[in-house]
Amino acid sequence: MIDESIIKYNLINLKNIVFEVTEKCNLNCKYCALSEQLYQKHDVRKSRDLPFKKAQLMIDYLLNLWKENYIPDTNLQFTIGFYGGEPLLNMSLIKKIIDYVEQSDTTGRQIFYNITTNGMLLDNYMDFLVEKKFYLTVSLDGDEKAQSYRVDRSGKNSYNKVIQNVKLLQQKHPEYFKERVNFLSLLHNRNDVEPTLQFFKKYFNKITKITSLSSSGISENKKEEFWKIFQNVSQSIMKSPCCEAIENQYFLRLPKGYLLAQFLYHTSGNIYYNYNHLIMNKIVRDEISTGTCIPFSKKLFVAVDGKILPCERIEHDLEVGYVHDDFIELDYNFVAKHHNYYLSKFAGQCEGCATNMFCIECVYRIDSIRNKYSHCPNFCTSQIYNKDKEAHFANLRQHPHYYEKILNEISFTM
């Protein structure tokens, strides 16, 4: 279990803050997790923008906390992220936030910026993003057919516009493109892993991150439609005649490699994310073992209405604080109790779960979390675990170089 001292420690050492600068979007993607086409949302999207005053208050709050707890000669990396909606629709606010940060005393922090965009407005703002050295992620599912769920408000495929903008960015700023631009692709029934990887390798010499659609929070009357669209990454790879070659080449970016890395991390006993994690493991040794991050251990998210959450993936009715018009409401004791309460709802299941020491399930993403009796969909029996364990060992016996590859190359940032 955690207490308020852990929450304060995480805020003092916060690595990432994400501002939801707008709820507006210039696309109407069929599978968007923020829309209500397939998902049941607890907060209705109202096309709101984040007021600058709320962002300013949150920045000042952190700067004051860091100043009070400053350790001389430290220079910690701190990333400010911008989220939507489509964040480039509110570029004026992004510029205001950056101007304010750059005029503030950020002693002890090295500031970086990142943004995820659908790419529709890149031609208007790419020079500014390059100037400020943004880490840029473009959401693109692949070729024109693969992109066909990402349509504008008139129903037109966004592919041509996005590709035009991305190629322009590559031509105008080749070094920036090479070093700071990445891609994110969602897998569905109109694309597959192999052709998607080939597409990005051919046109941009990049490896896109491929993920499946979120199965959390689907509306009851949309589940049949969702599962028609859904495609599992591993199953898609298995369909390819080049399955083995794909897994070898992209090992660390695919589910099998990720799961093997997590298995080794949690069972070897000598791998840690970083030095802080080594220390924190001792501090919170009695914590219930789930894949749920301790609040603010990785990031802090501010929604357009001022709600404070540990992550942008958590539904907004589970907020832990609030940025009001003239003050920050953030009670460390409440945050700790809130976290402990939701973890405790699964404590009985966790104790009997064979993978409780290396769980990847975030309890806040479990649909039944608000119910009196909650159930974890990834509960694992010893029989299932033993089968999975043997599969990992077989994978290592067949590919012994994977172990060295994981130790030397992978960054444990889950």
N, C-alpha and C positions, 0 to 999 in steps of 0.2 A: 504494500500500500504506500501511496505517496502523501506528502504533506506540503504545506505552503512554502517551505524552504526550497523544495525541489522546483516548484513553479517559479519562484524568484530567481533561482540559479539559472533556469532555462532562459528566462527573459534577459538576464544580464549577459548571457552567452548566445543570445538569439542569432541565428545565421541567415534568416530569410523572412521578410515580410511581403505579403501579397495584397495588393489593393484591387478590389473589384471596382474598376473605374466606371463601368456602365453595365446595365442589363440589356442594352440595345444590341441588335445584331443585324447585319445586312444580308445574312443567309438564313435559310429556313430548312436546315438539315433534318431529314426524316428521323434519324436516330439520336439527335442531340439530347444529352442527359439533362440539360437545363430547360428543355421544352416540355410541353405536356402532350406531345404526339404519341409517345409510348410510355412515358414515366408519370408517376403520381408525385407531384411536388407539394411539400408542406408550406413553402413560401411562394406565393403567386408572383411571377415576373411582371413588373409594371413599367418597363422601359425607363427606369430611373438612372440618374447619374450620381456618383459619389460627390458630395460637396467637398470642396478643397479644405474647408475649415476642419472637417473630420480627419482628413489625412494629415493636416498640419498638427492637430492635437495629438494624434498617435505618434507621429515622428518626434514631437517635443517630449512626450512621455518617455519614449525609449532613450532619447538623448540625455535627458535628466537622470534616468536610472543608470545609464552607463557612466555618466560623469561622476555620480556619487560612488560608484564602485570601480572607478578606473584604476588599472594597474599600470604603472609606468612602463614604457617601452613595448607595450603590446600593440599589435596592429591586426586585428581579427578581420577576416573577410565577411562582408555583409551584403546580401543581395536584396534588391528591391524589385519585386515582380509586379506586372500589370496584367489584369485578368478581366474577362467579360463574361457574357456578351462578346462582342468584338471590340477589344480595347482600343484599336486605332480610331474608332468612331469618337473617342473622347481624348484625342491627342492634346488638346489644349490643357486638360487637367494633368496629363502625364508630364507635359513640359513645366507646368507650375510646380508640381511635386519635385521634379529634378532640380529646378532652379532653387527651390527652397532648401533642399538638402545640400546643394553645393554652396549655398551662402551660410550654412550652419556650421557649427564647430563639431566635426565628426572625428575628433582626435581619438585614436585607438581603433578606428574602423577604416577598412579599405572598401569603398563602395562599388558595387557592380549592379547592372540592370539586366533584367530579362523580360521577355514578352512572348506570348504564344498568340499567333494571328492566323486567320483564314487566308491571308494574302491578298485579299481583294483591294486593299488600299495601300499596298506596299509602294506603288509607284509615286504616291504623294509624299511619303514620309521616310523613304529608305535613307536619304542623305542624313537626316537627323539621327536615325538609329545607328548608322555607321559612325557618325561624329561622337556619339555617346558610348560607343562600343558595346551595344546591347548584345546579349546572347539571345538569338532569335530562333524560335521554333515555328515552322510553318505547317499547318494541318493540311495534308494532301494525301489522298488515299491511293494515288497511282495514276493510271492512264484515264482517258475520258470516261470509259465505262465504270471504272472503279470510283471515280469522282461523282458519279451520277446521283448519289444521295445528297450531295452538298449542292443545293440549288439556291438561287436567289429568290427574292420575294415574288417574282413573276413565274417561278418554276424553271428557270433556265439554268442549265449546268454551269457551275462556276469554273470548270476546268480551264477553258481558254484564257480567261482573265488572270487566273492565278499563275498559270504556266508562263504567260507573257511577263507578269511582274517578277516572278522568280528568276527567269532568264535575264531580265533587265538588271536585276540586282547582281547577278553573277557576272555580267559583262562590265558593269560600272565599277564594281568593288570586288574583284576576284579574290584578293587576300582575305578580306573580311568574310566573304562567302565561304571560303575554305575553312577558316578558323572558328567562326562563331555562328554559322547557320546550320540548323538541324531540321529534321522533318519528323512528323508524327502521323502515322497512318492507322486508321481503324479498319479492322478486318470485318467483312460481312459477306453476303452471298453473291456479291458482284465483283469480288476480287479474290486473290489467293496469295499466299506468302511468296512463292517462288517468282511469279511475274512481277509482283510489287517490288521485291528486292532488286530484280533485274532492271526494272524501270528506273529506279533512283541511281543505280550504279551506272547505267548507260548515259543518262542525261545530266547527272550532277556529280557523279563519282562520290556518292554519299550512301550511307546505310541508314535507312529510316527505322524508327522504332515502331514496331507493329504490335498493336494491342487489340484484344477482343472488346466488344461492346459490354458496358456494365450491365450486369443482370440484377442489380440492386434497385429496388423502388419501382419496378414495372407495374403499370396499372393492371388490375385484374382482367379487365376486358380487352387488354392489348397483348396479353402474354402469347397467344397463338401467333399473332402477327410478328412479335419480337423474335420468337424462336425460328421463324422462317427467314428472318434477316441475319440472325446470329450465325457466326462461324468460329469454331475453336482454332487457335493458332496451331497447336500440335496436330490436330486432325488435318488441317490444310497442308501442313508439311508432309504428312504421310501420303497424301494424294500424289505428290510429285515423284516422278521417276528418278529425280536427283536428290531424294530425301537425305541420304547419307552425306552427300557433298554439301548440301545446304547446312546441315547440322554442324559439320566440321568447320565450315567457313565462318558461320555466324553464331557459333556456339554460345558465346557469352550474352548474346542479345535475344536468345530464344528461350522458351519455357524450360526445356530440359536442362540447359546450362544454368539458368537462374536457380532452378530448384536444387540442382546438384551443389551449386555454390552455397545456397542457404543450408543445405544438409551438412556440408563440411564446416561451415561457420559455427553451427550450433552443436555439432558433435565432436569436433576436434579439441575444443577447450582452449585453444591458443590463438584464435583469430578475433580481433576486435575492430569495430568501425574506426575508432580513433582513441587517443589517450583519455579523452573525457568519458567515452563510453566504458572504458575499463574502470574508471573511478565510479561512474554512476551505477554500474552493475552492482558494486558493493553497497552503495547507499540505498538502492531500492531492491535489495535482494529478496524481500518478502512480497514483492509485487506479483499479482496474478499474471501468469504467463499467457499473453495473447500477442497478436501482431499489431496491437494498438499503440501508437506513439504516445509517450508521455506528453501532455500539452506543452507546446512551444519548444520541444526538444529539437524540432526541425524547422518549423515555421510558425508564423502567426498570420491569420487571414482576416482582413477587414472587408465586410460586405458593404454594398452601396448604402444600406440603411444604418450603418454604424455597428452592426453586430460583429463581435469578435469571436472567432472560432480557431481551433488549432490547425485547420486545414480547409482548403477550398472544396474538398470532396465530401465534406460532412454537411448534412441537411441543416438549414439555417434555424430550425426550431431547437437545435441542440447547442445554441450559443452559450458561451461562458462569460461574456462581458459585453460592454456596450460603449461606443464612442458617442456621447451626447453632443449637443451643440456647443457646450462650453466646459465639459470635463469628461474624464475617462472613468468609467465604472468597471473596475477589474479587481475583484477580491480574490487574492491568491488562495485563501482558505476555501472559498466556494469552488474555485476551479479544481482544487485537489479533491474535495468531497464529491463533486460532480463526476469526476473521472473514476474515483473509487467506487461510486454507486453503480455506474453502468458496467464496470468490470465485474463487480460482485454478482450481478445478475447471471453471469455465465460461470461463476466460480465452481459450482458443482460439476458442470460438464467439463470444465478445464481440468479438474483434478483427475477425471477418469479418461481423459483423452491421451492417446499414445504419442501425439505430437505436441503436447502442451509446452514443451521447452523450446520449440521452434515453429510456433504458429505464425501464419502470415495473414490471419483474418483480423481486420479492424472491426471491433464490435459496433462502432458507429455506422458501419455500412451494412449491418445485419437488419433486414426489414422488420424483424420482430422485436427490436430493441425497446420499442415503446410499450409493448405488451406486458402484462403482469408476469406471464411465463414466456421467457425468451428461449429460443433454440438456435444453436450454432449450426449452420448448414455444412460446415467442414469438420464436424466431430469425427475423429478417427479411432477406430478400434485397433487393438494390437495386431490382429490378423492383417488388416489393411496396411498398417505401418510396416510390418515385417516384409510384406510383399513389395512395398515401395523401397524399403531399405535394400533389399536384394537387387532391385532394379538399378539403384544407384551404384552398388558394388559391381554389378555386371557391366555398367557403363564405364566405370573406371578401369576394370580389367581389360575391356576392349579398347579403351582410349586412355592409357596411363598418363599421357601428356596433359590431359585435362586438369589434373591436380596442380601441376606447376603453373599452368595457364591461369587458373583461378587465383592462386596465391599471388602471382606476379602482376596480373593485369586487371582483375576485377576491382571495382570500387563499391563497397558495401554501403549503399545510400538508400536502402529501402525504408 
